[in-house]
């Protein structure tokens, strides 16, 4: 990828996981349904940066997202 995403959702048949990979939060929620039974899904809550962080950043400086410090991920089984 040319750009590093803040959050990458990759649902698959693998076991659910949430990992920090090179500054990105990678979420595998598994599948929503497995035949006639339920699977799982991910619920993400992303908190905004504080006003202080935004005000202290200079206009010329690249502001890092630091998403792993501002996100809460729950993988919920159905």
Secondary structure, DSSP 8 states (H G I E B T S, - for coil): --S--SEEE---SS--EEEEETTEEEEE---SEETTEE-EEEEEEE----HHHHHHS-TTS-----GGGTEEEEEEE-
